[in-house]
C-alpha cells in the first residue's frame, strides 16, 4: 500500500481579515448592511474587486434568521452579478474557510472570499441552539447550551482538573481585566463571567494561492495544515473533560510538529478553554504561548462567525509580525462536539 501524500500540493494563505463591530442588538441592521462594510474592508486590503474573486463561500444559520435559505439574501452584499461561483455551509464560517481552502487546493480557484455572520439578538439563543442536539433522545428535553456547558464545567471541577478560581481568572483575562469577580450564577457552577456575551456580528477573510498571495499581502499567513473532527453525537458516551477530536485534528494539521507562539481558541465558556489547552498541549508549553490575545469568544461571540474570527485573528497576528507560527481553533455544537484546528505561519 502506498503512503498517503502529506501536505497540500499548493500553498494557500490568508491575505486579509476584517470583522464588524460586535453589538448586543442589531435589530435595525439587516444582514447585508452588517456584511457590506466588512466585505469592502477585506477587498480594499488586497486591492481586489469583487469580480477578481474566483470562489465565494459563507457560513450562517437559518435557525438564527428564522427563515429558510436566509443566506441568499446576504449575497446582495457580495454582488451576484455577473454570476459568481458560490457555496454555503450551515456551520461556523471556519468550515466555510475549509471548503474554500479545498477549492484552491484542487486548482479550481486562486482566490476565495469567505464570510460569516450571525444575528442572535432577535430570539432566545439558548433555545435555538437546542436544535443542534440529538432529535430523538436529547432535544425533546430542551437542555440549553449553558446548562450543557455547566455539566462539562462541573465534571472538570469534580475530577480536580480546574476550580472556580481558575475559571474566574480565565474570564477576567479574556475581557482584558484583572478583576476575577465571576458575577452572578447562571447555571451552577457557571457564572456570568464564565459565559459568552450574546452579540451580533460578521467577519470575512480572503484566501489566495502561492505567488498570488505574495502579491496581495506583505506577509501572508500560510495555512500549513488544517483538519476537523467530530465527537460522538450522544453526550452520554463522551468524556466531557477531554476533547479527543481536537487533539486528532491538531495532530493531522501538524500542530505538534513545532512550537506555536499564539493560540486563538474558540472557547465560548471558561471551562472549555481548560479542555482545549489540555487537548492542544498548551499548558505543557510553560506559558510561552499567548492564548487568546484577542479576548476570544468570551469577549465577543457572534454565533456562526466566532470560529472564523479565531482564524482571522491568528492570521492578523502573523500579518502584523506579532506571531510567526499560530494555532487557530473553531468549534460547533454542544460541549465542543465538532472541532477544527489550523496552523498558520509567516513567510520563512
N, C-alpha and C positions, 0 to 999 in steps of 0.2 A: 504494500500500500504506500502510495506516495505521500510525502509530508505536505501538510497544507501550507500555502504561501502566507508568510507573516507580513503584516503591514499593508497599507494601501498602496496601490500602483500609481496613484497621483498624489501630489502634495495639495492639501486643502487647508485654507486658513480663514479665520475670522478677520475681516479687514475693517469692519465698522460696527459700532454698537450704540444704540440710543434707547432711551426709555422716557415715558411720560412722567409727569408729577403724579404721585400716588395720593388719592384723595378718598376720604371716607364715604362720600356720596357724590356721584356724577349723574344724578337723575336728569339734569338739564343738558347733558352732553351725550350725543349719540356715539356709537362705536366708531363711526367714520371720523367724527370730529376729534375723538380721542387719538385715533391712529395717525391721521394725516401729518401732524407736526413731527411725529416720531419717524415716519417713513421719509419725509422730506429731509430730516436731520441726517439719517444714515446715507441717503443718496448724496447729499451735499458733502459729507465727509470724504467720499470716494470720487466725487466729480462725475458720477454716473447719472444717466437719465433712466426713467422707468423702462424705456424701450431697450436699454442696454442689458437688462436682466434676463438671463436665459430661463430661469425657473423660479417660481414663487411658491412658498409653502407656509401655511398658517396653522396655528393651534388655538382652539377655543372650545367652548362647551355650549351646546344648545340648551342644556338644563339650566344654566345660569341665565341665558337670554329668555328662556320660556317660550321658544318657538323653534320649529324645525328649520334646518338649513340656514340658520342665522348668519353663518359665516359668509354667505353670498352677498349680504348687504355690505360687509366690510370691504369687499372687493372694489366698491366705489372709491375707497381711499387709495387703492393701488392703481386703478385705471385698467380696465379690462379690454380696452380698445386702443390700438389694434389687438387682436386676440393674443392671449398670453398662455404659456404653459404653467398650469396652476394645480396645486393639490392642497389637501386639508387633513389634519388629524384631530380627532376628538380627544385630545390629550394636551398636556402642557406643551408649550412651544419648544421645549428641549427635544421632544420627539419629532417635531417638525424639522428641527435642525438636523436630526439624524437622517431623516428621509432626504433632505437636500444634500447632505454630505454624500450619501449613497449615489444620488443622481449625478453628482460631479465625478465621483469615482468611476462611474460607468462610461464617462466621456460624453454623456448627453447634454452636459452644461458646463460652462466655465465660470459662470457667476450665478448666485442664488440669493434671493431675498427671503428671509424668514421673519415672521412676525407673530405675535400672540397678544391676546387681550382678555380681560375678564372684568365683568361688572357684577360684583357680588352684593352691592348695596340694595338693589330693589327688593330682594326677598330674604328669607331666612337661610343663610349659607349652611348652617349646621344641619338643617333639614334636607336641603338639596343634596348634600354630599352622602346622605344615606343611600342614594340611588346607585352608588358605586358598589354596594355590598351584595353578597350572595342573595339572589332574589327569592330563594326558596326557604332558607333557614334563618338568615340574619336580618335582611332588610325588613321583613314584616315586623320585627321587634323595634325598629326605628332607633337603634343606638346611634347617636350622632358622633361627629368626628372628634369632638372634645372628650366625650365620655370614653371613646376607644383609646385615645391618646392617654387618658388618665389611667386606664388599665395597664398600658405599657409603662408609664411612669411608676406606678405602684409596684410592678414586677421588678423594675430596676432597683427601687428602694429596698424591697423585701430581700433581694439577693445581695445587697450590700454594694452594688456597683456604683451607686450615687446616693445623694441625700438632698434634702430640701435646700441646704445652704449652697451646694454646688449649682443646683438648678437656678436659684435666685441670682447667683453670680453670672451665669451664662446670659440670663435675661437682661441684667444690667449692662453687661459688656456689649451685647448686641445693639442696645439702644444708645450706646455712646455715653453712658453714665457710670458712676461709681456707687450709687445708692442701690443696695441689694434688697430693698423693700419689695417683696414679691406681690404686694397688693392683696385684694380680697380673693377668697376662694371661689373658683368657678365650678369645678368638679374635682373633689379630692383625689390625689394630692395637688392637682394643678391649680395655680392661682393666676390672676390676670397677667402677671409678669412672665408666666410660663407659656402664654398663648399668643398667637399672632394677631395683629390688628386686621380687621376686615376692611380692605381698601379696593378701589377700582384703579386699573392701570393698564398700560400696554408697553411692549418692548419690541425691538427689531434688531436684527443683525444682517450683515451681508457677508456671504462666503465667496471665496474666489480660489481658483486653482493656480498653482505654480507661478510662472512669471507674471500672470495677470494680477495675482495677489501682491507681488513685489512692486508692481507699477501703481497699484491703488493705495498702498499703505506704506509708510516709512518703516514700520516694524510689525509685520503681520504676526498674528497669534496662530501658529501652525497647530492643527489638530493631529497630534502624534498617535492618538488612539481613542476610540470611543466604543462603548458597549452598553447594552441594557439587559437587565434580567428581572424576573418576577418571582415573588414568593407564592406559596400555595394559597389558593383563594380562601380557604377556610381558616379563620383566625385561630380556631381551636387546635390545629395541628402545628402551629408555629411557636417557636420560642421568641416571644416579643422582646427579649433583652438582647437579641442578636439580629444581624442582617446579612445572612449568607449571600443573598442576591447582590448586595452592594459589594461585598468582598470579591465575588466572582466577576462582576462587571469590571471592578478595578483591576483584577488580575489580567483579564482579557484586553483591557485598554492599555496595559503596560504601566500602571501607576506605581507598582512596587519595584520597577526595574532601576529607578534612580530617585533620589530625594526630590520632593517638591518644596517650594518656599511659600506657596499660597494655596489655600483650600477654601473654595466657596461652596458651602454645604447648604442644601435645601432642607432645612430642619424647621418646620413650622412650630414645633414645640421644643422647649429646652431639653426635655428628656430625649428627644430624637437626636439632638446633637451629640449626646453622650453615646448613643448607639452607633452613630456614624463615625465618630472619632475612633472608637474601638475597632470597627469593621475595616476602616481605612488605615489603621496603624498610625494614626497621627499622634496619639499620646506617647508612642514609643520614640517620637522624634525629639523629645526633650524640650518642647516649647519653641523649637526653631521654625515651626510652620505658622504663618499668620492665618488664623481661622476666621472666616467671615469678616474681613476688614471693612466690607461694605455695610455690615449690620445684619445681612442675611434676611430670611423670611420673618424673623422676629421684629425687624424694623419696618418692613413693608412686605405684605404677602398678597399681591394681586393674583388670585387663583387663575390658573392656566398660563400665566406669564412669569411667575416667580422662579420656575426652574430655568427658563430661557435666560432670565436675568442673571442667574448664577453663572452660566456660561459666558454671558456678555461681560459681567464684572471681572471674571477671571481673564478674559481676553483684553479688556480695557487696561488691566494692571500690566499686562505684557506690552500693550501699545505704548504706554507712557514710561516704560522702563522700570516700573516698580516690582516686576516679577520676571524671572527667567523661565521658570517651569511651574505651572499651576495646575491644580486639580479642580474640576468642577463637577458638582453632583446635582441631580434633579430627582424628584420623587413624585409619585402619584398614587392615590388610593390610601386606605386606612393603615396606620401604623407602619409606614414605609413599605408598602406592598410591592410597588414597582420602582426600580431604581436604575438610573442612567449615570455613568461616570465617563468623563472625558479628561484627557491630559493634553494641555496646551503648552507650547514652548515658543520662545522668541528665536529669532534667527541666530544660528550658531556661527 
